[in-house]
Amino acid sequence: MAPLDPAALPEAPDARAALLAEENARLRRICAALIERVESSGLPGGAPYAAFEHSVLLAEQVRERTETLQRTLGELQRAKAEAEAANLSKTKFLAAVSHDLLQPLNAARLFASALEEQPLPDDSRRLVGNIGRSLKDVEALIGSLVDISRLDAGVLRPDIAPFPAEELLGVLAEEYRQMAAARGLAFHHVPTRALIETDLALLARVVRNFLGNAIRYTARGRILLGCRRRPEGLEILVGDTGPGIAPGQQREIFEEFRRISASREGVDRGLGLGLAIVDRISGMLGHPLGLVSAPGRGSLFSVTVPYARGTRSSVDRREPTPSGEPLAGERIWVVDNDAAIREGMEALLGSWGCRVLAVGSTLELQRHASETAAVLMVDYHLGDDQPDGLEVAAGLREAHPGLPVVVITANHDAALKARIRQAGYDCLLKPIKPLRLRLLLTTLLGHQPERRPAR
């Protein structure tokens, strides 16, 4: 039947309505037949048209849920960005606060060390020793908080450079030998001639933690600091005759806020972050850690460091033995904008027999331009209206070619340490460790021509 032609419809309303109703019924029959044919042509038991309707409904549900998911993901991304910004802000805050805290702490350490060099009654000497140990505890706590924050934020970047392993281990041996002796422990150090390549400051953080724990948890016996040559690198070892660690605890102690329970006085002064930081640092540097221990038989911690490229050993470069004679009468320039630190430096260096000129700016130093110095010690941050320590050192080097320079800073940034090393200067991080300073000055005044990595 041909479709109804509207022009052929009669003019009478009743007749027109009847024809339209008949045409409507015809179209309904056609649609029903088409639907039946479509459904009957599908798979047995299937209903393609119903499936089509169901698919349309599912598509709408998928669209709605996709929009909901996208909104949720957007909120999560905003929350993640806010969390990352807050973490970075926390890191910057801790770094700024730690710098401000390290300034008076550095001065206090200098004053306490200068007092220890003075002839004092036994009671006073014990008090000064207690002050020094308490300041070291504060330094360790601040350092742990800042380190874990910088590691969490991913802003800690290693400064990789080659250096003789003994340059670090010899200094640590001298420092911790005294600490071990104060606790009645024997300290044995086996020197090495190996040349390694890593971040000196970060490796020092690892080995210091091993040594500090060994002394803290060992009631009697001895401490060992030594090395083994392995095909893959130099294995630096710290052993003790302490209580040992049960196998079930050996993984746990590298987790944050985990500490070994012990009855010795003073063992609970930390936050339980030391070995967690060691684990993070070794992972970042790619230096495998090792631990061999058993209850009642002591512990042996180790870290394996790659050899410097192209060689596995170096000439004998042993740190000189500290004594007052090499420093007596030597002229030392100190540039630092903190008056307390200048006064502390004058007291400490003066106790070693040095002649110290401590100034707060280059303008003050210009009044003594005609004089010469054996060593320049300059703080990196000299104030907003002052050039930084590298600029000051460069200017003085022009007037005094070959002047040994020690840059002092609380900034652990790898790029800064690389700049200091490239300029041919030495670097000490705040708070200054008096023994490290004394050994460095003794070496510089011993006219050793080779420059050494920043520390």
C-alpha positions in Angstrom: 0.0 0.0 0.0 1.4 3.4 -1.0 1.8 6.0 1.7 -1.0 8.4 2.2 -0.8 11.6 0.1 -1.8 14.6 2.2 -3.1 16.3 -0.9 -5.6 13.4 -1.5 -7.2 13.8 1.9 -10.9 14.7 1.7 -12.0 18.1 3.0 -14.6 16.7 5.4 -13.2 16.6 8.9 -14.7 13.2 9.8 -13.5 11.5 6.6 -10.1 13.1 7.0 -9.7 11.8 10.6 -10.8 8.3 9.6 -8.1 8.2 6.9 -5.5 9.4 9.3 -6.4 6.8 11.9 -6.2 4.1 9.3 -2.8 5.3 8.1 -1.6 5.4 11.7 -2.7 1.9 12.4 -1.0 0.7 9.2 2.3 2.3 10.3 2.1 0.7 13.7 1.6 -2.7 12.0 4.7 -2.1 9.8 6.8 -1.1 12.9 5.7 -4.2 14.8 6.5 -6.4 11.8 10.0 -4.8 11.5 10.7 -5.2 15.2 9.6 -8.8 15.1 11.7 -9.5 12.0 14.8 -7.8 13.6 14.4 -9.8 16.8 13.7 -13.1 15.0 16.9 -12.6 12.9 19.2 -12.5 15.9 20.7 -15.4 17.9 18.4 -18.0 19.3 16.8 -16.7 22.5 18.3 -13.2 21.8 16.4 -9.9 21.7 18.5 -7.4 19.7 16.1 -4.5 20.1 15.9 -5.0 23.8 19.6 -5.4 23.9 19.9 -2.1 22.0 17.7 -0.4 24.5 19.7 -1.9 27.4 23.0 -0.8 25.7 21.7 2.7 25.5 20.9 2.6 29.1 24.3 1.2 30.1 26.0 3.8 27.9 24.2 6.6 29.8 25.2 5.0 33.1 28.8 4.7 32.0 28.8 8.3 30.9 27.5 9.5 34.3 30.0 7.4 36.2 32.9 8.5 34.0 32.0 12.1 34.7 31.8 11.3 38.4 35.2 9.5 38.2 36.7 12.5 36.4 35.5 14.9 39.0 36.9 12.6 41.7 40.3 12.3 40.0 40.4 16.1 39.6 39.8 16.5 43.3 42.5 13.9 44.1 44.9 15.7 41.8 44.2 19.0 43.5 44.6 17.3 46.9 47.9 15.7 45.8 49.2 19.0 44.5 48.2 20.7 47.8 49.9 17.9 49.8 53.1 18.2 47.7 53.1 21.9 48.1 52.6 21.5 51.9 55.5 19.0 52.0 57.8 21.2 50.1 56.8 24.1 52.3 57.5 22.0 55.4 60.9 21.1 54.0 61.7 24.8 53.3 60.5 25.7 56.8 62.6 23.0 58.4 65.6 24.1 56.4 65.2 27.7 57.3 64.5 26.9 61.0 67.5 24.5 61.1 69.8 27.2 59.7 68.6 29.7 62.3 69.0 27.0 65.0 72.4 25.9 63.7 73.9 29.4 64.1 73.6 29.6 67.9 74.3 25.9 68.1 77.5 26.3 66.1 78.6 29.2 68.4 77.8 27.1 71.5 79.8 24.1 70.2 82.8 26.5 69.5 82.6 28.0 73.0 82.3 24.5 74.6 85.3 23.2 72.6 87.3 26.2 73.5 86.5 25.6 77.2 87.7 22.0 76.9 91.1 23.3 75.7 91.5 25.3 78.9 93.0 24.1 82.2 89.9 23.4 84.3 89.1 21.7 87.6 87.9 18.2 87.3 84.3 19.2 88.3 84.2 22.0 85.7 85.7 19.7 83.0 82.9 17.2 83.6 80.3 19.9 83.3 81.8 21.2 80.0 81.9 17.6 78.7 78.2 17.2 79.6 77.4 20.5 77.8 79.3 19.3 74.7 77.5 15.9 74.6 74.1 17.6 75.0 74.9 20.0 72.2 75.9 17.0 70.0 72.5 15.4 70.9 70.7 18.5 69.8 72.7 18.6 66.6 71.9 15.0 65.9 68.1 15.5 66.5 68.0 18.6 64.2 70.0 16.9 61.6 67.7 13.8 61.6 64.6 15.9 61.3 66.0 18.0 58.4 67.4 14.9 56.6 64.2 12.9 56.7 62.2 15.9 55.6 64.6 16.5 52.6 64.5 12.8 51.7 60.7 12.8 51.8 60.5 15.8 49.6 63.0 14.5 47.1 65.1 17.6 47.3 68.3 15.9 48.5 70.7 15.5 45.6 74.1 13.7 45.9 77.3 15.4 45.1 79.4 12.6 43.6 83.2 13.0 43.5 86.3 10.8 44.0 88.3 11.0 47.2 90.5 8.8 49.3 88.4 6.8 51.7 90.9 7.4 54.5 90.2 11.2 54.2 86.8 10.4 55.7 87.5 7.4 57.8 90.7 8.7 59.4 88.8 11.8 60.6 85.9 9.7 62.0 88.3 7.4 63.7 90.0 10.3 65.6 86.6 11.7 66.6 85.0 8.5 67.7 88.1 7.1 69.4 87.7 9.9 71.9 84.0 9.1 72.4 84.7 5.4 72.8 87.5 6.1 75.3 85.1 8.3 77.4 82.8 5.2 77.7 85.7 2.8 78.5 85.7 1.1 75.1 88.7 0.2 72.9 88.6 1.6 69.4 90.5 0.0 66.6 90.8 1.5 63.1 92.4 -0.1 60.1 93.5 2.5 57.5 92.9 2.0 53.8 94.5 3.4 50.6 91.4 2.9 48.5 90.1 5.7 46.3 86.2 5.8 46.2 83.6 7.8 44.5 80.5 9.0 46.2 79.0 11.9 48.1 81.4 12.4 51.0 78.9 14.2 53.3 76.2 11.6 52.8 78.6 8.7 53.3 79.8 10.4 56.4 76.2 10.5 57.6 75.9 6.7 57.1 79.2 5.8 58.8 78.6 8.3 61.7 75.3 6.6 62.4 77.0 3.2 62.5 79.7 4.4 64.8 77.3 6.3 67.1 75.1 3.3 67.5 78.0 1.0 68.1 79.3 3.2 71.0 75.8 3.9 72.3 74.8 0.2 72.6 78.1 -1.3 73.6 78.6 -1.6 77.4 82.1 -3.1 77.3 84.6 -4.4 74.8 85.7 -2.7 71.5 84.6 -0.9 68.4 86.1 -1.6 64.9 86.2 0.7 61.9 87.8 -1.0 58.9 87.3 -2.0 55.2 87.3 -5.0 52.9 88.1 -4.8 49.2 85.3 -6.4 47.2 85.1 -6.7 43.4 82.1 -4.4 43.4 83.6 -1.8 45.7 85.0 -1.0 49.1 83.0 -2.4 52.0 83.2 -0.1 55.0 82.7 -1.9 58.2 81.7 -0.9 61.7 81.7 -3.7 64.3 81.0 -3.8 68.0 80.9 -6.2 70.9 77.4 -5.0 72.0 74.3 -7.0 72.8 73.6 -7.9 69.1 70.3 -7.9 67.2 67.9 -10.8 66.9 67.2 -11.9 63.3 63.6 -10.8 63.6 64.6 -7.2 64.4 67.3 -6.8 61.8 64.9 -5.5 59.2 62.7 -3.5 61.6 65.6 -1.4 62.9 65.8 0.3 59.5 62.2 1.5 59.8 61.3 5.0 61.0 60.9 5.5 64.8 62.2 2.0 65.6 64.9 1.7 68.2 66.6 -1.2 69.9 65.6 -1.6 73.5 68.5 -1.4 75.9 69.1 -0.7 79.5 72.2 1.5 79.1 71.8 5.1 80.3 71.4 7.6 77.4 70.5 5.1 74.7 67.0 6.6 74.2 68.1 10.1 73.2 67.3 9.6 69.5 64.1 9.6 67.5 64.6 6.2 65.9 65.3 7.9 62.6 69.1 7.2 62.2 69.0 3.8 60.5 65.9 4.9 58.5 67.9 7.8 57.1 70.9 5.4 56.5 68.6 3.1 54.5 67.2 6.0 52.4 70.6 7.5 51.7 72.2 4.1 50.7 69.2 3.5 48.4 69.6 6.9 46.8 73.3 6.4 46.3 73.0 2.8 45.3 75.3 1.6 48.0 74.2 -1.8 49.4 74.0 -2.1 53.2 75.0 -5.2 55.2 74.3 -6.4 58.7 75.6 -9.5 60.5 74.6 -9.9 64.1 73.4 -12.3 66.7 72.2 -11.8 70.3 75.1 -11.7 72.7 77.7 -11.6 69.9 77.8 -8.0 68.7 76.9 -6.5 65.3 78.8 -5.7 62.1 77.2 -3.0 59.9 78.6 -2.3 56.5 78.1 -0.2 53.4 79.7 -0.9 50.0 80.9 2.1 48.0 82.2 2.0 44.4 85.8 2.6 43.7 86.7 5.8 41.8 86.6 5.2 38.1 89.9 4.1 36.5 91.6 3.0 39.7 91.1 1.0 42.9 93.8 2.5 45.0 95.6 5.8 45.6 98.8 7.0 47.0 99.1 7.1 50.7 97.2 10.2 51.9 96.8 9.9 55.6 95.5 12.7 57.7 98.2 14.2 60.0 98.0 13.6 63.7 96.4 16.6 65.4 98.6 18.6 67.7 99.0 22.2 68.7 102.4 22.8 67.1 101.4 23.1 63.4 98.8 25.8 64.3 100.8 27.8 66.8 101.4 31.4 65.5 99.5 30.9 62.3 97.3 33.8 61.0 93.7 32.8 60.4 91.2 35.1 58.8 87.5 34.5 59.8 84.7 36.2 57.9 81.2 35.7 59.5 78.3 38.1 60.0 77.3 36.4 63.3 79.1 38.0 66.2 78.7 35.0 68.5 80.3 32.7 65.9 83.2 35.1 65.4 83.8 35.2 69.1 83.5 31.4 69.3 86.0 31.0 66.5 88.4 33.4 68.2 88.2 31.4 71.4 88.6 28.0 69.8 91.4 28.9 67.3 93.1 31.0 69.9 93.2 28.0 72.2 95.2 26.2 69.5 97.7 29.0 69.3 96.4 30.7 66.2 96.4 34.4 65.6 92.8 35.1 64.6 91.4 38.1 62.8 87.6 37.7 62.8 85.5 40.2 60.9 81.8 40.6 59.9 82.3 41.9 56.4 84.9 42.5 53.7 85.0 46.2 54.5 86.4 45.4 57.9 88.9 43.0 56.3 90.1 45.7 53.8 91.7 47.6 56.8 94.1 44.7 57.0 94.7 44.3 53.3 98.4 44.6 53.7 98.6 41.6 56.0 98.8 38.0 54.9 97.0 35.0 56.2 97.7 31.3 56.3 94.0 30.3 55.9 90.8 32.1 55.1 87.6 30.8 56.8 84.5 32.4 55.3 80.8 31.8 56.0 78.8 31.3 52.8 75.8 33.3 53.9 77.0 36.7 55.0 73.7 38.6 55.0 71.3 40.0 52.3 73.4 43.1 51.7 76.7 41.2 51.5 78.3 39.1 48.7 78.4 35.4 49.4 81.4 33.6 50.7 82.5 32.4 47.3 82.6 36.0 46.0 84.6 37.1 49.1 87.0 34.2 48.7 87.5 34.9 45.0 88.3 38.6 45.6 90.8 37.8 48.4 92.4 35.1 46.2 93.1 37.7 43.6 95.0 39.8 46.2 96.6 36.7 47.8 97.1 34.0 45.2 97.2 30.5 46.6 95.4 31.5 49.8 93.8 28.3 51.3 90.1 28.8 51.7 87.6 27.0 53.9 83.9 27.8 53.1 81.6 27.2 56.0 77.8 26.7 55.5 74.7 25.1 56.8 73.5 24.5 53.2 73.8 20.9 52.2 72.9 21.5 48.5 74.9 19.4 46.2 75.2 22.2 43.6 76.8 24.5 46.1 79.3 21.9 47.3 80.2 21.2 43.7 80.8 25.0 43.1 83.0 25.1 46.2 85.0 22.1 45.1 85.4 23.5 41.5 86.7 26.7 42.9 89.4 24.7 44.7 88.2 25.4 48.2 87.4 23.2 51.2 84.0 23.1 52.8 82.8 22.5 56.3 79.2 22.1 57.3 77.6 23.6 60.3 77.7 22.9 63.2 81.5 22.7 62.9 83.1 19.7 64.5 86.3 21.1 66.2 88.3 17.9 65.6 87.5 18.0 61.9 88.4 21.7 61.7 91.7 21.1 63.5 92.7 18.2 61.2 91.7 20.3 58.1 93.8 23.3 59.2 96.7 21.1 60.1 96.5 19.5 56.6 96.2 22.9 54.8 99.1 24.3 56.8 101.2 21.2 56.0 101.4 22.5 52.4 99.8 19.5 50.8 99.2 20.6 47.2 96.3 18.4 46.3 92.8 19.9 46.8 90.2 17.7 48.3 86.5 17.3 47.8 84.1 19.5 49.7 82.7 18.0 52.9 
